[in-house]
Amino acid sequence: MATRCVLSIFLIILSIACCCSASAENVTSCQDVAQVFAARQLGSEDMVPKQKVTGEDLQICSKGETCCTHKMEGRFHHAVNTDIQTTLTSQSAYVKHLMVTSVEQYEASFMRMIKKAENNTNILFADVYRGMAAQARAPVGDFFLDLEKYVRADPAAADPDVDLRDSVNSLFDALFPLVFHHTINPKLAPFSRDYSACLAQVRQEAHPFGEAPHRLMADLRRAFSAARVVQRAQQQKQQ
């Protein structure tokens, strides 16, 4: 499309050159210019003067004797603008399509990585913490579901990190009663819901997992900053 635009502009310039070259030759007729002007669909041959005229008020064509008129210059200017605008519109549509496709592929890859991370986490619990693997599956699933929602969330949210922080806290709040139970005495009956809620509150005060929640939050913030870029691109695509 860009090549056609260059060719189109070249033909327009050639038309202008024909107008100007006519003034440099010892020819008074503008018939050849009229034929080129009409062939390029810039206007009818009637717009071209029969004989050369003085081009003192012209800005594109020669200011001496020429086969060009002010009205013809307007047609040249309009034709060039139209061809450039058509090319820009076409190229912009291609770039937009390319961006949309890339954004969709990137988001799909991000979702696959989240799902893979969830599977690896469940495998880790099954291999290392087998006694509570089944009970940990639900909070782990909720956590990674939150991550998927975060990727698809509105990037114009006031404080998107709050969502990640809440998700990380919810994960460790849910895991602590399980870890506590299986560490203290795994043979005891499962804790009541109230007791588990009490342990979750203690977890945020006692920090039994050390800096792990903070490190996870920092890692997620860095990783998901790229996701926010994708979200903004998605938003631009919709607009």
C-alpha positions as CSV (number, residue, x, y, z in Angstrom):
1,M,0.0,0.0,0.0
2,A,2.9,2.4,0.8
3,T,4.4,1.6,-2.6
4,R,1.2,2.5,-4.3
5,C,1.1,5.7,-2.4
6,V,4.6,6.6,-3.4
7,L,3.8,5.7,-7.0
8,S,0.7,7.8,-6.8
9,I,2.5,10.8,-5.4
10,F,5.2,10.3,-8.1
11,L,2.6,10.5,-10.8
12,I,1.2,13.7,-9.3
13,I,4.7,15.2,-9.2
14,L,5.1,14.0,-12.8
15,S,1.9,15.9,-13.7
16,I,3.3,19.0,-12.1
17,A,6.5,18.5,-13.9
18,C,4.7,18.3,-17.2
19,C,3.1,21.6,-16.4
20,C,6.4,23.1,-15.7
21,S,8.3,21.5,-18.5
22,A,5.8,22.9,-21.0
23,S,7.0,26.3,-20.0
24,A,10.6,25.5,-20.7
25,E,9.9,24.3,-24.2
26,N,9.1,26.4,-27.2
27,V,5.6,25.1,-27.2
28,T,2.5,27.2,-26.5
29,S,-0.1,24.4,-26.5
30,C,-1.0,22.6,-23.3
31,Q,-2.6,19.6,-24.9
32,D,-0.1,17.1,-23.5
33,V,-0.5,18.5,-20.0
34,A,-4.3,18.2,-20.3
35,Q,-4.0,14.6,-21.3
36,V,-1.8,13.7,-18.3
37,F,-4.0,15.7,-16.0
38,A,-7.1,13.9,-17.1
39,A,-5.3,10.5,-17.2
40,R,-4.3,10.9,-13.5
41,Q,-8.0,11.7,-12.7
42,L,-7.1,15.0,-11.3
43,G,-9.8,16.7,-13.3
44,S,-11.1,17.1,-16.8
45,E,-9.0,18.4,-19.6
46,D,-11.1,21.6,-19.6
47,M,-9.4,22.6,-16.3
48,V,-6.1,22.9,-18.2
49,P,-5.7,26.1,-20.2
50,K,-5.4,25.7,-24.0
51,Q,-2.3,27.9,-24.1
52,K,0.4,28.7,-21.5
53,V,-0.5,31.3,-19.0
54,T,1.5,33.4,-16.5
55,G,2.0,31.7,-13.2
56,E,2.8,34.6,-10.9
57,D,0.3,33.6,-8.2
58,L,1.3,29.9,-8.3
59,Q,3.0,28.2,-5.4
60,I,3.7,24.7,-6.7
61,C,4.1,25.2,-10.4
62,S,6.4,27.5,-12.3
63,K,5.8,31.2,-11.8
64,G,6.7,31.9,-15.4
65,E,4.7,30.8,-18.5
66,T,3.1,27.5,-17.6
67,C,0.2,25.2,-18.3
68,C,-0.7,25.1,-14.6
69,T,-3.3,27.2,-12.9
70,H,-4.2,28.0,-9.3
71,K,-7.2,25.7,-9.5
72,M,-5.0,22.9,-10.8
73,E,-2.6,23.4,-7.9
74,G,-5.6,22.8,-5.6
75,R,-6.3,19.5,-7.3
76,F,-2.6,18.5,-7.0
77,H,-2.6,19.3,-3.3
78,H,-5.9,17.5,-2.6
79,A,-4.8,14.4,-4.5
80,V,-1.5,14.2,-2.6
81,N,-3.3,14.7,0.8
82,T,-5.9,12.0,-0.1
83,D,-3.3,9.5,-1.2
84,I,-1.2,10.0,2.0
85,Q,-4.3,9.9,4.2
86,T,-5.5,6.7,2.6
87,T,-2.1,5.1,3.1
88,L,-1.8,6.2,6.7
89,T,-5.3,4.9,7.4
90,S,-4.4,1.5,5.8
91,Q,-1.0,1.3,7.6
92,S,-2.6,2.3,10.9
93,A,-5.2,-0.4,10.6
94,Y,-2.4,-3.0,10.0
95,V,-0.4,-1.8,12.9
96,K,-3.5,-1.8,15.1
97,H,-4.3,-5.4,14.0
98,L,-0.7,-6.4,14.7
99,M,-0.8,-4.8,18.2
100,V,-4.2,-6.4,19.0
101,T,-2.9,-9.8,17.9
102,S,0.3,-9.4,20.0
103,V,-1.6,-8.3,23.0
104,E,-4.0,-11.3,22.8
105,Q,-1.1,-13.7,22.4
106,Y,0.8,-12.1,25.3
107,E,-2.2,-12.4,27.6
108,A,-2.8,-16.0,26.6
109,S,0.9,-16.7,27.4
110,F,0.5,-15.0,30.8
111,M,-2.5,-17.0,31.6
112,R,-0.7,-20.2,30.7
113,M,2.2,-19.3,33.0
114,I,-0.3,-18.6,35.9
115,K,-1.9,-22.0,35.3
116,K,1.5,-23.7,35.2
117,A,2.5,-22.0,38.4
118,E,-0.7,-23.2,40.1
119,N,-0.1,-26.8,38.9
120,N,3.6,-26.7,40.2
121,T,2.4,-25.4,43.5
122,N,-0.1,-28.2,43.9
123,I,2.6,-30.7,42.9
124,L,4.9,-29.2,45.6
125,F,2.3,-29.6,48.3
126,A,1.7,-33.2,47.1
127,D,5.4,-34.1,47.2
128,V,6.6,-32.2,50.2
129,Y,3.5,-31.5,52.4
130,R,1.5,-34.5,51.4
131,G,-0.6,-34.5,54.6
132,M,-2.2,-31.1,53.9
133,A,-2.0,-31.2,50.0
134,A,-5.7,-31.8,49.6
135,Q,-6.8,-29.1,52.0
136,A,-4.3,-26.6,50.5
137,R,-5.6,-27.1,47.0
138,A,-8.7,-24.8,47.6
139,P,-6.8,-21.7,48.9
140,V,-4.1,-22.2,46.3
141,G,-6.7,-22.3,43.6
142,D,-8.4,-19.2,44.9
143,F,-5.0,-17.4,45.0
144,F,-4.2,-18.1,41.3
145,L,-7.8,-17.3,40.3
146,D,-7.2,-13.9,41.9
147,L,-4.1,-13.5,39.7
148,E,-6.0,-14.3,36.6
149,K,-8.7,-11.7,37.6
150,Y,-5.9,-9.2,38.3
151,V,-4.5,-9.6,34.7
152,R,-8.0,-9.0,33.3
153,A,-8.9,-6.2,35.7
154,D,-9.4,-2.6,34.7
155,P,-6.0,-1.0,34.6
156,A,-7.5,2.3,35.6
157,A,-8.1,0.9,39.1
158,A,-7.1,3.4,41.8
159,D,-4.7,1.1,43.6
160,P,-4.3,-2.3,41.8
161,D,-1.6,-3.4,44.3
162,V,-4.3,-3.6,47.0
163,D,-5.8,-6.6,45.1
164,L,-2.5,-8.4,45.0
165,R,-1.8,-7.7,48.7
166,D,-5.2,-9.0,49.7
167,S,-4.7,-12.1,47.6
168,V,-1.3,-12.8,49.2
169,N,-2.6,-12.2,52.7
170,S,-5.6,-14.5,52.0
171,L,-3.4,-17.3,50.8
172,F,-1.1,-17.2,53.9
173,D,-4.1,-16.7,56.2
174,A,-5.6,-19.9,54.8
175,L,-2.4,-21.9,54.8
176,F,-1.4,-21.0,58.4
177,P,-4.1,-23.0,60.2
178,L,-3.2,-26.0,58.0
179,V,0.5,-25.7,58.6
180,F,-0.1,-25.1,62.4
181,H,-2.3,-28.1,62.7
182,H,0.0,-30.5,60.8
183,T,3.1,-29.2,62.6
184,I,1.7,-29.3,66.2
185,N,-0.2,-32.6,66.0
186,P,-1.4,-33.9,62.6
187,K,-3.4,-36.6,64.4
188,L,-5.7,-34.1,66.1
189,A,-9.1,-33.5,64.6
190,P,-9.3,-30.5,62.2
191,F,-9.7,-27.1,63.8
192,S,-13.1,-25.5,64.0
193,R,-13.8,-22.6,61.6
194,D,-13.7,-20.1,64.5
195,Y,-10.3,-21.4,65.6
196,S,-8.9,-21.3,62.1
197,A,-10.1,-17.7,61.8
198,C,-8.4,-16.9,65.1
199,L,-5.2,-18.4,63.8
200,A,-5.4,-16.4,60.6
201,Q,-5.6,-13.2,62.6
202,V,-2.6,-14.3,64.7
203,R,-0.7,-15.0,61.5
204,Q,-0.6,-11.4,60.4
205,E,0.7,-10.4,63.9
206,A,3.1,-13.2,64.6
207,H,4.5,-13.5,61.0
208,P,5.1,-17.2,61.2
209,F,6.2,-17.3,57.5
210,G,8.8,-14.6,58.0
211,E,9.4,-12.4,55.0
212,A,7.9,-14.9,52.5
213,P,4.6,-13.0,52.0
214,H,6.5,-9.7,51.5
215,R,8.9,-11.3,49.0
216,L,6.0,-12.9,47.1
217,M,4.2,-9.6,47.0
218,A,7.3,-7.8,45.7
219,D,7.9,-10.5,43.0
220,L,4.3,-10.4,41.9
221,R,4.3,-6.6,41.7
222,R,7.4,-6.7,39.4
223,A,6.0,-9.5,37.2
224,F,2.5,-8.1,36.9
225,S,3.7,-4.6,36.0
226,A,4.1,-6.1,32.5
227,A,0.6,-7.4,32.7
228,R,-0.6,-3.8,33.4
229,V,1.1,-2.7,30.2
230,V,-0.9,-5.4,28.3
231,Q,-4.1,-4.2,30.0
232,R,-3.5,-0.6,28.9
233,A,-2.9,-1.9,25.4
234,Q,-6.2,-3.9,25.6
235,Q,-8.0,-0.7,26.7
236,Q,-6.6,1.2,23.8
237,K,-7.7,-1.6,21.5
238,Q,-11.2,-1.3,22.7
239,Q,-11.2,2.4,22.2
